[in-house]
């Protein structure tokens, strides 16, 4: 009897579709676009006509809460505006 082959693929996979991402996040696939709208996870990228999420970006957003969500971008602009205004005075 031979030993089963060891899985050498990265886990979780570096790129995931909506169903696989939902499985890794233990949420419903229908929740994924809602989380994107809320800025909880980053938006997918279209590759070959398919929407895919880069796991490293999803993990980073969930870990730090930071990313390029509209709220984060607004916060960055607000902070930079305050910094520039303070430097003038």
PDB file with one MODEL, atoms N, CA, C and O in Angstrom:
MODEL        1
ATOM      1  N   UNK A   1       0.838  -1.175   0.000  1.00  0.00           N
ATOM      2  CA  UNK A   1       0.000   0.000   0.000  1.00  0.00           C
ATOM      3  C   UNK A   1       0.884   1.240   0.000  1.00  0.00           C
ATOM      4  O   UNK A   1       1.848   1.332   0.761  1.00  0.00           O
ATOM      5  N   UNK A   2       0.545   2.187  -0.860  1.00  0.00           N
ATOM      6  CA  UNK A   2       1.347   3.403  -0.931  1.00  0.00           C
ATOM      7  C   UNK A   2       0.696   4.496  -0.105  1.00  0.00           C
ATOM      8  O   UNK A   2      -0.524   4.554   0.048  1.00  0.00           O
ATOM      9  N   UNK A   3       1.525   5.332   0.405  1.00  0.00           N
ATOM     10  CA  UNK A   3       1.035   6.454   1.213  1.00  0.00           C
ATOM     11  C   UNK A   3       0.366   7.467   0.297  1.00  0.00           C
ATOM     12  O   UNK A   3       0.793   7.651  -0.843  1.00  0.00           O
ATOM     13  N   UNK A   4      -0.683   8.126   0.787  1.00  0.00           N
ATOM     14  CA  UNK A   4      -1.327   9.150  -0.033  1.00  0.00           C
ATOM     15  C   UNK A   4      -0.374  10.304  -0.305  1.00  0.00           C
ATOM     16  O   UNK A   4       0.470  10.642   0.524  1.00  0.00           O
ATOM     17  N   UNK A   5      -0.526  10.900  -1.484  1.00  0.00           N
ATOM     18  CA  UNK A   5       0.316  12.045  -1.829  1.00  0.00           C
ATOM     19  C   UNK A   5       0.008  13.205  -0.904  1.00  0.00           C
ATOM     20  O   UNK A   5      -1.146  13.469  -0.564  1.00  0.00           O
ATOM     21  N   UNK A   6       1.044  13.875  -0.514  1.00  0.00           N
ATOM     22  CA  UNK A   6       0.891  15.049   0.333  1.00  0.00           C
ATOM     23  C   UNK A   6       0.475  16.229  -0.545  1.00  0.00           C
ATOM     24  O   UNK A   6       1.062  16.455  -1.603  1.00  0.00           O
ATOM     25  N   UNK A   7      -0.527  16.973  -0.111  1.00  0.00           N
ATOM     26  CA  UNK A   7      -0.982  18.133  -0.851  1.00  0.00           C
ATOM     27  C   UNK A   7       0.075  19.223  -0.762  1.00  0.00           C
ATOM     28  O   UNK A   7       0.413  19.684   0.328  1.00  0.00           O
ATOM     29  N   UNK A   8       0.594  19.632  -1.916  1.00  0.00           N
ATOM     30  CA  UNK A   8       1.631  20.663  -1.927  1.00  0.00           C
ATOM     31  C   UNK A   8       1.081  22.025  -2.335  1.00  0.00           C
ATOM     32  O   UNK A   8       1.826  23.003  -2.400  1.00  0.00           O
ATOM     33  N   UNK A   9      -0.220  22.091  -2.611  1.00  0.00           N
ATOM     34  CA  UNK A   9      -0.807  23.372  -2.971  1.00  0.00           C
ATOM     35  C   UNK A   9      -0.967  24.245  -1.733  1.00  0.00           C
ATOM     36  O   UNK A   9      -1.201  23.733  -0.638  1.00  0.00           O
ATOM     37  N   UNK A  10      -0.840  25.573  -1.902  1.00  0.00           N
ATOM     38  CA  UNK A  10      -1.029  26.457  -0.747  1.00  0.00           C
ATOM     39  C   UNK A  10      -2.475  26.404  -0.261  1.00  0.00           C
ATOM     40  O   UNK A  10      -3.405  26.292  -1.060  1.00  0.00           O
ATOM     41  N   UNK A  11      -2.651  26.484   1.026  1.00  0.00           N
ATOM     42  CA  UNK A  11      -3.992  26.474   1.587  1.00  0.00           C
ATOM     43  C   UNK A  11      -4.101  27.559   2.629  1.00  0.00           C
ATOM     44  O   UNK A  11      -3.267  27.579   3.534  1.00  0.00           O
ATOM     45  N   UNK A  12      -5.035  28.440   2.580  1.00  0.00           N
ATOM     46  CA  UNK A  12      -6.048  28.530   1.533  1.00  0.00           C
ATOM     47  C   UNK A  12      -5.420  28.969   0.213  1.00  0.00           C
ATOM     48  O   UNK A  12      -4.347  29.572   0.199  1.00  0.00           O
ATOM     49  N   UNK A  13      -6.095  28.663  -0.898  1.00  0.00           N
ATOM     50  CA  UNK A  13      -5.549  29.043  -2.202  1.00  0.00           C
ATOM     51  C   UNK A  13      -5.350  30.551  -2.307  1.00  0.00           C
ATOM     52  O   UNK A  13      -6.128  31.314  -1.734  1.00  0.00           O
ATOM     53  N   UNK A  14      -4.327  30.989  -3.025  1.00  0.00           N
ATOM     54  CA  UNK A  14      -4.058  32.421  -3.124  1.00  0.00           C
ATOM     55  C   UNK A  14      -5.156  33.206  -3.834  1.00  0.00           C
ATOM     56  O   UNK A  14      -5.350  34.384  -3.534  1.00  0.00           O
ATOM     57  N   UNK A  15      -5.876  32.592  -4.761  1.00  0.00           N
ATOM     58  CA  UNK A  15      -6.981  33.231  -5.461  1.00  0.00           C
ATOM     59  C   UNK A  15      -8.219  32.373  -5.300  1.00  0.00           C
ATOM     60  O   UNK A  15      -8.161  31.153  -5.451  1.00  0.00           O
ATOM     61  N   UNK A  16      -9.352  33.015  -4.990  1.00  0.00           N
ATOM     62  CA  UNK A  16     -10.572  32.258  -4.709  1.00  0.00           C
ATOM     63  C   UNK A  16     -11.776  32.905  -5.374  1.00  0.00           C
ATOM     64  O   UNK A  16     -11.865  34.128  -5.484  1.00  0.00           O
ATOM     65  N   UNK A  17     -12.707  32.056  -5.817  1.00  0.00           N
ATOM     66  CA  UNK A  17     -13.967  32.578  -6.321  1.00  0.00           C
ATOM     67  C   UNK A  17     -14.903  32.803  -5.134  1.00  0.00           C
ATOM     68  O   UNK A  17     -14.538  32.536  -3.989  1.00  0.00           O
ATOM     69  N   UNK A  18     -16.091  33.287  -5.410  1.00  0.00           N
ATOM     70  CA  UNK A  18     -17.026  33.669  -4.349  1.00  0.00           C
ATOM     71  C   UNK A  18     -17.413  32.486  -3.460  1.00  0.00           C
ATOM     72  O   UNK A  18     -17.487  32.627  -2.239  1.00  0.00           O
ATOM     73  N   UNK A  19     -17.658  31.333  -4.060  1.00  0.00           N
ATOM     74  CA  UNK A  19     -18.078  30.165  -3.278  1.00  0.00           C
ATOM     75  C   UNK A  19     -16.946  29.696  -2.363  1.00  0.00           C
ATOM     76  O   UNK A  19     -17.169  29.424  -1.183  1.00  0.00           O
ATOM     77  N   UNK A  20     -15.739  29.602  -2.907  1.00  0.00           N
ATOM     78  CA  UNK A  20     -14.610  29.134  -2.096  1.00  0.00           C
ATOM     79  C   UNK A  20     -14.274  30.144  -0.994  1.00  0.00           C
ATOM     80  O   UNK A  20     -13.965  29.762   0.134  1.00  0.00           O
ATOM     81  N   UNK A  21     -14.337  31.434  -1.332  1.00  0.00           N
ATOM     82  CA  UNK A  21     -14.058  32.460  -0.330  1.00  0.00           C
ATOM     83  C   UNK A  21     -15.071  32.371   0.806  1.00  0.00           C
ATOM     84  O   UNK A  21     -14.711  32.454   1.980  1.00  0.00           O
ATOM     85  N   UNK A  22     -16.329  32.205   0.448  1.00  0.00           N
ATOM     86  CA  UNK A  22     -17.370  32.077   1.473  1.00  0.00           C
ATOM     87  C   UNK A  22     -17.105  30.881   2.373  1.00  0.00           C
ATOM     88  O   UNK A  22     -17.307  30.961   3.584  1.00  0.00           O
ATOM     89  N   UNK A  23     -16.657  29.782   1.798  1.00  0.00           N
ATOM     90  CA  UNK A  23     -16.337  28.598   2.608  1.00  0.00           C
ATOM     91  C   UNK A  23     -15.215  28.899   3.585  1.00  0.00           C
ATOM     92  O   UNK A  23     -15.285  28.511   4.751  1.00  0.00           O
ATOM     93  N   UNK A  24     -14.178  29.591   3.118  1.00  0.00           N
ATOM     94  CA  UNK A  24     -13.050  29.913   4.001  1.00  0.00           C
ATOM     95  C   UNK A  24     -13.425  30.917   5.080  1.00  0.00           C
ATOM     96  O   UNK A  24     -12.839  30.925   6.163  1.00  0.00           O
ATOM     97  N   UNK A  25     -14.404  31.763   4.778  1.00  0.00           N
ATOM     98  CA  UNK A  25     -14.829  32.749   5.765  1.00  0.00           C
ATOM     99  C   UNK A  25     -16.001  32.264   6.609  1.00  0.00           C
ATOM    100  O   UNK A  25     -16.468  32.966   7.506  1.00  0.00           O
ATOM    101  N   UNK A  26     -16.466  31.064   6.312  1.00  0.00           N
ATOM    102  CA  UNK A  26     -17.624  30.445   6.977  1.00  0.00           C
ATOM    103  C   UNK A  26     -18.845  31.366   6.954  1.00  0.00           C
ATOM    104  O   UNK A  26     -19.511  31.587   7.965  1.00  0.00           O
ATOM    105  N   UNK A  27     -19.106  31.891   5.758  1.00  0.00           N
ATOM    106  CA  UNK A  27     -20.281  32.720   5.526  1.00  0.00           C
ATOM    107  C   UNK A  27     -20.999  32.192   4.295  1.00  0.00           C
ATOM    108  O   UNK A  27     -20.467  31.352   3.569  1.00  0.00           O
ATOM    109  N   UNK A  28     -22.183  32.678   4.068  1.00  0.00           N
ATOM    110  CA  UNK A  28     -22.943  32.319   2.879  1.00  0.00           C
ATOM    111  C   UNK A  28     -22.340  33.024   1.659  1.00  0.00           C
ATOM    112  O   UNK A  28     -21.878  34.159   1.777  1.00  0.00           O
ATOM    113  N   UNK A  29     -22.339  32.371   0.492  1.00  0.00           N
ATOM    114  CA  UNK A  29     -21.847  33.062  -0.712  1.00  0.00           C
ATOM    115  C   UNK A  29     -22.583  34.381  -0.978  1.00  0.00           C
ATOM    116  O   UNK A  29     -21.994  35.309  -1.531  1.00  0.00           O
ATOM    117  N   UNK A  30     -23.840  34.474  -0.598  1.00  0.00           N
ATOM    118  CA  UNK A  30     -24.584  35.718  -0.818  1.00  0.00           C
ATOM    119  C   UNK A  30     -24.115  36.838   0.120  1.00  0.00           C
ATOM    120  O   UNK A  30     -24.408  38.007  -0.130  1.00  0.00           O
ATOM    121  N   UNK A  31     -23.401  36.502   1.180  1.00  0.00           N
ATOM    122  CA  UNK A  31     -22.881  37.504   2.113  1.00  0.00           C
ATOM    123  C   UNK A  31     -21.620  38.174   1.566  1.00  0.00           C
ATOM    124  O   UNK A  31     -21.305  39.304   1.938  1.00  0.00           O
ATOM    125  N   UNK A  32     -20.908  37.488   0.694  1.00  0.00           N
ATOM    126  CA  UNK A  32     -19.636  38.018   0.177  1.00  0.00           C
ATOM    127  C   UNK A  32     -19.812  39.400  -0.457  1.00  0.00           C
ATOM    128  O   UNK A  32     -19.088  40.320  -0.078  1.00  0.00           O
ATOM    129  N   UNK A  33     -20.747  39.592  -1.412  1.00  0.00           N
ATOM    130  CA  UNK A  33     -20.878  40.941  -1.980  1.00  0.00           C
ATOM    131  C   UNK A  33     -21.330  41.993  -0.966  1.00  0.00           C
ATOM    132  O   UNK A  33     -20.992  43.169  -1.101  1.00  0.00           O
ATOM    133  N   UNK A  34     -22.082  41.582   0.034  1.00  0.00           N
ATOM    134  CA  UNK A  34     -22.485  42.517   1.082  1.00  0.00           C
ATOM    135  C   UNK A  34     -21.273  42.985   1.870  1.00  0.00           C
ATOM    136  O   UNK A  34     -21.152  44.167   2.191  1.00  0.00           O
ATOM    137  N   UNK A  35     -20.374  42.057   2.181  1.00  0.00           N
ATOM    138  CA  UNK A  35     -19.151  42.415   2.904  1.00  0.00           C
ATOM    139  C   UNK A  35     -18.259  43.325   2.060  1.00  0.00           C
ATOM    140  O   UNK A  35     -17.585  44.204   2.597  1.00  0.00           O
ATOM    141  N   UNK A  36     -18.254  43.116   0.742  1.00  0.00           N
ATOM    142  CA  UNK A  36     -17.490  44.005  -0.134  1.00  0.00           C
ATOM    143  C   UNK A  36     -18.074  45.413  -0.063  1.00  0.00           C
ATOM    144  O   UNK A  36     -17.331  46.382   0.096  1.00  0.00           O
ATOM    145  N   UNK A  37     -19.395  45.537  -0.177  1.00  0.00           N
ATOM    146  CA  UNK A  37     -20.063  46.841  -0.103  1.00  0.00           C
ATOM    147  C   UNK A  37     -19.786  47.545   1.221  1.00  0.00           C
ATOM    148  O   UNK A  37     -19.647  48.767   1.259  1.00  0.00           O
ATOM    149  N   UNK A  38     -19.705  46.783   2.298  1.00  0.00           N
ATOM    150  CA  UNK A  38     -19.475  47.359   3.626  1.00  0.00           C
ATOM    151  C   UNK A  38     -17.994  47.617   3.898  1.00  0.00           C
ATOM    152  O   UNK A  38     -17.648  48.177   4.938  1.00  0.00           O
ATOM    153  N   UNK A  39     -17.120  47.217   2.981  1.00  0.00           N
ATOM    154  CA  UNK A  39     -15.687  47.422   3.153  1.00  0.00           C
ATOM    155  C   UNK A  39     -15.040  46.426   4.100  1.00  0.00           C
ATOM    156  O   UNK A  39     -13.896  46.615   4.513  1.00  0.00           O
ATOM    157  N   UNK A  40     -15.762  45.365   4.450  1.00  0.00           N
ATOM    158  CA  UNK A  40     -15.206  44.352   5.351  1.00  0.00           C
ATOM    159  C   UNK A  40     -14.120  43.554   4.639  1.00  0.00           C
ATOM    160  O   UNK A  40     -13.098  43.209   5.232  1.00  0.00           O
ATOM    161  N   UNK A  41     -14.352  43.267   3.366  1.00  0.00           N
ATOM    162  CA  UNK A  41     -13.344  42.596   2.538  1.00  0.00           C
ATOM    163  C   UNK A  41     -13.166  43.416   1.269  1.00  0.00           C
ATOM    164  O   UNK A  41     -14.059  44.173   0.887  1.00  0.00           O
ATOM    165  N   UNK A  42     -12.006  43.270   0.606  1.00  0.00           N
ATOM    166  CA  UNK A  42     -11.774  44.053  -0.609  1.00  0.00           C
ATOM    167  C   UNK A  42     -12.625  43.552  -1.777  1.00  0.00           C
ATOM    168  O   UNK A  42     -13.156  42.442  -1.751  1.00  0.00           O
ATOM    169  N   UNK A  43     -12.735  44.385  -2.778  1.00  0.00           N
ATOM    170  CA  UNK A  43     -13.467  44.019  -3.983  1.00  0.00           C
ATOM    171  C   UNK A  43     -12.691  42.962  -4.767  1.00  0.00           C
ATOM    172  O   UNK A  43     -11.463  42.898  -4.694  1.00  0.00           O
ATOM    173  N   UNK A  44     -13.415  42.139  -5.513  1.00  0.00           N
ATOM    174  CA  UNK A  44     -12.738  41.124  -6.322  1.00  0.00           C
ATOM    175  C   UNK A  44     -12.129  41.751  -7.564  1.00  0.00           C
ATOM    176  O   UNK A  44     -12.370  42.914  -7.885  1.00  0.00           O
ATOM    177  N   UNK A  45     -11.342  40.951  -8.245  1.00  0.00           N
ATOM    178  CA  UNK A  45     -10.778  41.346  -9.539  1.00  0.00           C
ATOM    179  C   UNK A  45     -11.351  40.402 -10.586  1.00  0.00           C
ATOM    180  O   UNK A  45     -11.566  39.219 -10.323  1.00  0.00           O
ATOM    181  N   UNK A  46     -11.592  40.933 -11.759  1.00  0.00           N
ATOM    182  CA  UNK A  46     -12.099  40.082 -12.825  1.00  0.00           C
ATOM    183  C   UNK A  46     -10.924  39.546 -13.624  1.00  0.00           C
ATOM    184  O   UNK A  46     -10.113  40.301 -14.161  1.00  0.00           O
ATOM    185  N   UNK A  47     -10.855  38.246 -13.687  1.00  0.00           N
ATOM    186  CA  UNK A  47      -9.802  37.570 -14.443  1.00  0.00           C
ATOM    187  C   UNK A  47     -10.463  36.487 -15.282  1.00  0.00           C
ATOM    188  O   UNK A  47     -11.115  35.589 -14.748  1.00  0.00           O
ATOM    189  N   UNK A  48     -10.295  36.571 -16.587  1.00  0.00           N
ATOM    190  CA  UNK A  48     -10.866  35.554 -17.466  1.00  0.00           C
ATOM    191  C   UNK A  48     -12.377  35.464 -17.357  1.00  0.00           C
ATOM    192  O   UNK A  48     -12.951  34.385 -17.503  1.00  0.00           O
ATOM    193  N   UNK A  49     -13.023  36.593 -17.101  1.00  0.00           N
ATOM    194  CA  UNK A  49     -14.467  36.610 -16.982  1.00  0.00           C
ATOM    195  C   UNK A  49     -14.988  36.097 -15.655  1.00  0.00           C
ATOM    196  O   UNK A  49     -16.192  35.891 -15.498  1.00  0.00           O
ATOM    197  N   UNK A  50     -14.104  35.891 -14.704  1.00  0.00           N
ATOM    198  CA  UNK A  50     -14.502  35.363 -13.392  1.00  0.00           C
ATOM    199  C   UNK A  50     -14.048  36.321 -12.301  1.00  0.00           C
ATOM    200  O   UNK A  50     -12.950  36.874 -12.371  1.00  0.00           O
ATOM    201  N   UNK A  51     -14.891  36.518 -11.295  1.00  0.00           N
ATOM    202  CA  UNK A  51     -14.517  37.358 -10.165  1.00  0.00           C
ATOM    203  C   UNK A  51     -13.695  36.538  -9.178  1.00  0.00           C
ATOM    204  O   UNK A  51     -14.110  35.463  -8.745  1.00  0.00           O
ATOM    205  N   UNK A  52     -12.533  37.061  -8.834  1.00  0.00           N
ATOM    206  CA  UNK A  52     -11.624  36.367  -7.920  1.00  0.00           C
ATOM    207  C   UNK A  52     -11.128  37.316  -6.841  1.00  0.00           C
ATOM    208  O   UNK A  52     -10.898  38.502  -7.080  1.00  0.00           O
ATOM    209  N   UNK A  53     -10.970  36.757  -5.643  1.00  0.00           N
ATOM    210  CA  UNK A  53     -10.401  37.506  -4.524  1.00  0.00           C
ATOM    211  C   UNK A  53      -9.016  36.973  -4.244  1.00  0.00           C
ATOM    212  O   UNK A  53      -8.783  35.766  -4.303  1.00  0.00           O
ATOM    213  N   UNK A  54      -8.087  37.878  -3.935  1.00  0.00           N
ATOM    214  CA  UNK A  54      -6.737  37.481  -3.532  1.00  0.00           C
ATOM    215  C   UNK A  54      -6.765  37.274  -2.025  1.00  0.00           C
ATOM    216  O   UNK A  54      -7.011  38.213  -1.269  1.00  0.00           O
ATOM    217  N   UNK A  55      -6.513  36.042  -1.590  1.00  0.00           N
ATOM    218  CA  UNK A  55      -6.646  35.697  -0.178  1.00  0.00           C
ATOM    219  C   UNK A  55      -5.785  36.587   0.714  1.00  0.00           C
ATOM    220  O   UNK A  55      -6.224  36.977   1.796  1.00  0.00           O
ATOM    221  N   UNK A  56      -4.573  36.913   0.284  1.00  0.00           N
ATOM    222  CA  UNK A  56      -3.690  37.747   1.116  1.00  0.00           C
ATOM    223  C   UNK A  56      -4.334  39.098   1.405  1.00  0.00           C
ATOM    224  O   UNK A  56      -4.194  39.625   2.509  1.00  0.00           O
ATOM    225  N   UNK A  57      -5.039  39.665   0.423  1.00  0.00           N
ATOM    226  CA  UNK A  57      -5.704  40.953   0.618  1.00  0.00           C
ATOM    227  C   UNK A  57      -6.909  40.819   1.549  1.00  0.00           C
ATOM    228  O   UNK A  57      -7.153  41.680   2.394  1.00  0.00           O
ATOM    229  N   UNK A  58      -7.654  39.731   1.380  1.00  0.00           N
ATOM    230  CA  UNK A  58      -8.807  39.488   2.259  1.00  0.00           C
ATOM    231  C   UNK A  58      -8.327  39.306   3.691  1.00  0.00           C
ATOM    232  O   UNK A  58      -8.885  39.893   4.618  1.00  0.00           O
ATOM    233  N   UNK A  59      -7.291  38.491   3.869  1.00  0.00           N
ATOM    234  CA  UNK A  59      -6.745  38.234   5.204  1.00  0.00           C
ATOM    235  C   UNK A  59      -6.236  39.521   5.839  1.00  0.00           C
ATOM    236  O   UNK A  59      -6.473  39.769   7.021  1.00  0.00           O
ATOM    237  N   UNK A  60      -5.539  40.336   5.063  1.00  0.00           N
ATOM    238  CA  UNK A  60      -5.014  41.612   5.579  1.00  0.00           C
ATOM    239  C   UNK A  60      -6.154  42.524   6.028  1.00  0.00           C
ATOM    240  O   UNK A  60      -6.086  43.122   7.101  1.00  0.00           O
ATOM    241  N   UNK A  61      -7.200  42.631   5.208  1.00  0.00           N
ATOM    242  CA  UNK A  61      -8.326  43.502   5.555  1.00  0.00           C
ATOM    243  C   UNK A  61      -9.014  43.014   6.814  1.00  0.00           C
ATOM    244  O   UNK A  61      -9.370  43.815   7.678  1.00  0.00           O
ATOM    245  N   UNK A  62      -9.204  41.707   6.928  1.00  0.00           N
ATOM    246  CA  UNK A  62      -9.871  41.173   8.115  1.00  0.00           C
ATOM    247  C   UNK A  62      -9.004  41.314   9.362  1.00  0.00           C
ATOM    248  O   UNK A  62      -9.513  41.526  10.462  1.00  0.00           O
ATOM    249  N   UNK A  63      -7.696  41.195   9.179  1.00  0.00           N
ATOM    250  CA  UNK A  63      -6.775  41.273  10.314  1.00  0.00           C
ATOM    251  C   UNK A  63      -6.630  42.703  10.820  1.00  0.00           C
ATOM    252  O   UNK A  63      -6.682  42.950  12.025  1.00  0.00           O
ATOM    253  N   UNK A  64      -6.447  43.641   9.900  1.00  0.00           N
ATOM    254  CA  UNK A  64      -6.152  45.024  10.304  1.00  0.00           C
ATOM    255  C   UNK A  64      -7.346  45.954  10.222  1.00  0.00           C
ATOM    256  O   UNK A  64      -7.369  47.005  10.863  1.00  0.00           O
ATOM    257  N   UNK A  65      -8.342  45.565   9.431  1.00  0.00           N
ATOM    258  CA  UNK A  65      -9.467  46.462   9.209  1.00  0.00           C
ATOM    259  C   UNK A  65      -9.124  47.600   8.278  1.00  0.00           C
ATOM    260  O   UNK A  65      -9.932  48.506   8.075  1.00  0.00           O
ATOM    261  N   UNK A  66      -7.917  47.562   7.704  1.00  0.00           N
ATOM    262  CA  UNK A  66      -7.475  48.619   6.806  1.00  0.00           C
ATOM    263  C   UNK A  66      -7.480  48.120   5.369  1.00  0.00           C
ATOM    264  O   UNK A  66      -7.374  46.924   5.098  1.00  0.00           O
ATOM    265  N   UNK A  67      -7.604  49.052   4.485  1.00  0.00           N
ATOM    266  CA  UNK A  67      -7.596  48.713   3.071  1.00  0.00           C
ATOM    267  C   UNK A  67      -8.090  49.882   2.263  1.00  0.00           C
ATOM    268  O   UNK A  67      -8.097  51.017   2.742  1.00  0.00           O
ATOM    269  N   UNK A  68      -8.497  49.623   1.062  1.00  0.00           N
ATOM    270  CA  UNK A  68      -8.939  50.685   0.176  1.00  0.00           C
ATOM    271  C   UNK A  68     -10.460  50.792   0.125  1.00  0.00           C
ATOM    272  O   UNK A  68     -11.030  51.101  -0.921  1.00  0.00           O
ATOM    273  N   UNK A  69     -11.105  50.538   1.242  1.00  0.00           N
ATOM    274  CA  UNK A  69     -12.553  50.704   1.280  1.00  0.00           C
ATOM    275  C   UNK A  69     -12.867  52.191   1.208  1.00  0.00           C
ATOM    276  O   UNK A  69     -12.011  53.017   1.523  1.00  0.00           O
ATOM    277  N   UNK A  70     -14.086  52.545   0.796  1.00  0.00           N
ATOM    278  CA  UNK A  70     -14.437  53.973   0.758  1.00  0.00           C
ATOM    279  C   UNK A  70     -14.235  54.662   2.106  1.00  0.00           C
ATOM    280  O   UNK A  70     -13.770  55.801   2.147  1.00  0.00           O
ATOM    281  N   UNK A  71     -14.571  53.999   3.199  1.00  0.00           N
ATOM    282  CA  UNK A  71     -14.392  54.599   4.524  1.00  0.00           C
ATOM    283  C   UNK A  71     -12.917  54.843   4.821  1.00  0.00           C
ATOM    284  O   UNK A  71     -12.551  55.895   5.344  1.00  0.00           O
ATOM    285  N   UNK A  72     -12.080  53.880   4.492  1.00  0.00           N
ATOM    286  CA  UNK A  72     -10.652  54.017   4.746  1.00  0.00           C
ATOM    287  C   UNK A  72     -10.059  55.139   3.893  1.00  0.00           C
ATOM    288  O   UNK A  72      -9.236  55.922   4.368  1.00  0.00           O
ATOM    289  N   UNK A  73     -10.482  55.208   2.638  1.00  0.00           N
ATOM    290  CA  UNK A  73      -9.981  56.255   1.745  1.00  0.00           C
ATOM    291  C   UNK A  73     -10.412  57.630   2.235  1.00  0.00           C
ATOM    292  O   UNK A  73      -9.614  58.568   2.209  1.00  0.00           O
ATOM    293  N   UNK A  74     -11.658  57.769   2.681  1.00  0.00           N
ATOM    294  CA  UNK A  74     -12.138  59.039   3.217  1.00  0.00           C
ATOM    295  C   UNK A  74     -11.349  59.431   4.462  1.00  0.00           C
ATOM    296  O   UNK A  74     -11.012  60.601   4.647  1.00  0.00           O
ATOM    297  N   UNK A  75     -11.059  58.459   5.305  1.00  0.00           N
ATOM    298  CA  UNK A  75     -10.273  58.721   6.516  1.00  0.00           C
ATOM    299  C   UNK A  75      -8.866  59.179   6.158  1.00  0.00           C
ATOM    300  O   UNK A  75      -8.333  60.093   6.788  1.00  0.00           O
ATOM    301  N   UNK A  76      -8.264  58.557   5.160  1.00  0.00           N
ATOM    302  CA  UNK A  76      -6.919  58.924   4.732  1.00  0.00           C
ATOM    303  C   UNK A  76      -6.905  60.363   4.206  1.00  0.00           C
ATOM    304  O   UNK A  76      -6.002  61.129   4.544  1.00  0.00           O
ATOM    305  N   UNK A  77      -7.887  60.738   3.390  1.00  0.00           N
ATOM    306  CA  UNK A  77      -7.968  62.090   2.838  1.00  0.00           C
ATOM    307  C   UNK A  77      -8.193  63.111   3.949  1.00  0.00           C
ATOM    308  O   UNK A  77      -7.572  64.173   3.961  1.00  0.00           O
ATOM    309  N   UNK A  78      -9.082  62.783   4.877  1.00  0.00           N
ATOM    310  CA  UNK A  78      -9.371  63.677   6.001  1.00  0.00           C
ATOM    311  C   UNK A  78      -8.107  63.908   6.836  1.00  0.00           C
ATOM    312  O   UNK A  78      -7.806  65.044   7.202  1.00  0.00           O
ATOM    313  N   UNK A  79      -7.374  62.845   7.133  1.00  0.00           N
ATOM    314  CA  UNK A  79      -6.158  62.967   7.937  1.00  0.00           C
ATOM    315  C   UNK A  79      -5.092  63.799   7.223  1.00  0.00           C
ATOM    316  O   UNK A  79      -4.410  64.613   7.848  1.00  0.00           O
ATOM    317  N   UNK A  80      -4.953  63.591   5.916  1.00  0.00           N
ATOM    318  CA  UNK A  80      -3.958  64.341   5.156  1.00  0.00           C
ATOM    319  C   UNK A  80      -4.347  65.816   5.076  1.00  0.00           C
ATOM    320  O   UNK A  80      -3.478  66.685   5.164  1.00  0.00           O
ATOM    321  N   UNK A  81      -5.626  66.110   4.913  1.00  0.00           N
ATOM    322  CA  UNK A  81      -6.100  67.493   4.892  1.00  0.00           C
ATOM    323  C   UNK A  81      -5.815  68.189   6.221  1.00  0.00           C
ATOM    324  O   UNK A  81      -5.362  69.333   6.243  1.00  0.00           O
ATOM    325  N   UNK A  82      -6.079  67.503   7.316  1.00  0.00           N
ATOM    326  CA  UNK A  82      -5.798  68.065   8.645  1.00  0.00           C
ATOM    327  C   UNK A  82      -4.304  68.316   8.831  1.00  0.00           C
ATOM    328  O   UNK A  82      -3.899  69.337   9.386  1.00  0.00           O
ATOM    329  N   UNK A  83      -3.501  67.380   8.363  1.00  0.00           N
ATOM    330  CA  UNK A  83      -2.047  67.518   8.493  1.00  0.00           C
ATOM    331  C   UNK A  83      -1.566  68.746   7.715  1.00  0.00           C
ATOM    332  O   UNK A  83      -0.762  69.530   8.220  1.00  0.00           O
ATOM    333  N   UNK A  84      -2.059  68.910   6.491  1.00  0.00           N
ATOM    334  CA  UNK A  84      -1.651  70.055   5.673  1.00  0.00           C
ATOM    335  C   UNK A  84      -2.136  71.372   6.266  1.00  0.00           C
ATOM    336  O   UNK A  84      -1.410  72.366   6.246  1.00  0.00           O
ATOM    337  N   UNK A  85      -3.358  71.385   6.793  1.00  0.00           N
ATOM    338  CA  UNK A  85      -3.902  72.596   7.424  1.00  0.00           C
ATOM    339  C   UNK A  85      -3.086  72.978   8.656  1.00  0.00           C
ATOM    340  O   UNK A  85      -2.811  74.157   8.879  1.00  0.00           O
ATOM    341  N   UNK A  86      -2.701  71.991   9.450  1.00  0.00           N
ATOM    342  CA  UNK A  86      -1.905  72.256  10.658  1.00  0.00           C
ATOM    343  C   UNK A  86      -0.513  72.755  10.293  1.00  0.00           C
ATOM    344  O   UNK A  86       0.056  73.571  11.018  1.00  0.00           O
ATOM    345  N   UNK A  87       0.039  72.286   9.197  1.00  0.00           N
ATOM    346  CA  UNK A  87       1.381  72.705   8.768  1.00  0.00           C
ATOM    347  C   UNK A  87       1.385  74.155   8.301  1.00  0.00           C
ATOM    348  O   UNK A  87       2.421  74.817   8.364  1.00  0.00           O
ATOM    349  N   UNK A  88       0.255  74.657   7.837  1.00  0.00           N
ATOM    350  CA  UNK A  88       0.157  76.042   7.364  1.00  0.00           C
ATOM    351  C   UNK A  88       0.144  77.036   8.521  1.00  0.00           C
ATOM    352  O   UNK A  88       0.564  78.181   8.359  1.00  0.00           O
ATOM    353  N   UNK A  89      -0.333  76.605   9.681  1.00  0.00           N
ATOM    354  CA  UNK A  89      -0.485  77.530  10.813  1.00  0.00           C
ATOM    355  C   UNK A  89       0.596  77.389  11.809  1.00  0.00           C
ATOM    356  O   UNK A  89       0.605  78.099  12.815  1.00  0.00           O
TER     357      UNK A  89
ENDMDL
END
